[in-house]
Amino acid sequence: MSDDRAVIRTDQIRKTYDSGEVQVEALKGIDLRIDPGELVAIMGASGSGKSTLLNILGCLDYPSGGEYFLDGIHVNGLDRDQLADIRNRKIGFVFQGFNLLARTTAFENVELPLLYSRLQDSSNVEQLTRQALERVGLADRTHHFPNQLSGGQQQRVAIARALVNQPAIILADEPTGNLDTRTSIEIMATLQELNRQGITVILVTHEHDIADYCKRIIEFRDGRIIRDEVVARPRDAAQDLVSGRWQASGLGERQ
């Protein structure tokens, strides 16, 4: 255990992939600290290392070197079952492609992590699922299938699924990448509200206009952090939706 109060801490994290006779260094000694309640954008070009880092932070992959502490727990020495357990307890995932099961309802998609979890009493499954859908404003869409929902609604179902195990952290990989401009801002409004409720949110994005809604921006290049700065005044997505400000700025140029 670490006495560090950071929810995420990495010390000199490295990741090397073997590609035939060539070794590719995806991460080259990453020192990172993220405290509870932060809303962080991780940016960088394709191949910069940002998605590799997200996979390690989400306990989906092992680092090749360095130390990783998740909510004070030293992750490096955990086996696969222990990694799965800490993922279920600590982390919710949101992906660009929604990753919903097409032939199951919104309710059934959201409850799925609970059915696989050993941490929840089965009697709480329905209540927790409904609460998660309510938190993302979809209480009236529980029995709809994905093809009956808009792209934004599908992503909110995915966010509800990420919330249902009541994680401390949401990791989102390009959560607005498949959405139009207005819907992207709606998703950011949802993530900002969850962040205000105390959830730490870390999202990978290549879009500067989306990063402007975050409290902190970390930029990667060639496996290293080249920028890590606090955003003095993050944009308020809900306010932008009401005011229509997104239409009068560069945001409105996205298709």
Phi, psi and omega in degrees: 000149176250145177273003177294135182273359177296143176282333175224132174216128174240141177238109176054045178292130177233150174219124180236132177252139174272122179238082185069237180272357184250138173259132181251122178272105180278325177230136189236060176085071184264119172257120186214138174227127176234123183269159178304138176087004177280155172235105193243134171257130174252121187239165177152158179291166175303132181086006183280343180112355186294317180288327175300316178297316181300320178297322178290316179299327180275007180059031175265347181210155178265143171287156175279338179194167182091181185238141177231125175244125178246112183051041177087354182264130179284109189282330190308321186271005184279144175275181186298320179294319179293322177297316178299321181295315181290326174301312182296326184276326193251336196230139168244141184248140173230134185240160180300320186269014177071313179058041176270149175280123190295328187261016177236151183288170176304316180300313183293325176296318183288324183284345188306313180301328180291325181291333179266354184270139174270002188266343187250139171291131183301336180290343181266354189300310183297316181296314181294323179294314179296321179297319180296317178293324177296321183296334180255013174076029182237031180299336181265010181238021188298326185260009178276145175272159182308322181286356175259006183241150174289169177301318179295321178294321177298320179292326177291326172299317179297322177293319177299319177299321178293333183274341197295332176274009178055056182284161174277338188227138168247127174253121185238121181258104182049055187293344179251006188297333181257016189241153175287176189298306183299317180295324176300317179293324176299318178295319178295326176297319177297314181294322177296321179294317177297322177297320177296333178279359173111001180275132174283128182239127177235119182233141173268131177209150173256004186257118182295327181292329176286319179299333180296345177272359182261161182275344185208141180237127176242125183246135180253149169209128176052043174080008179231155173279124179251347178208136176213102185221150176278138177273118186299315181224086178300144176293148179261111186295318180297320179293320178296323179295319181291317185279341185076013183302326182299332180285335184266006182237189178299339180299326183290352182275346179290146178253000000 
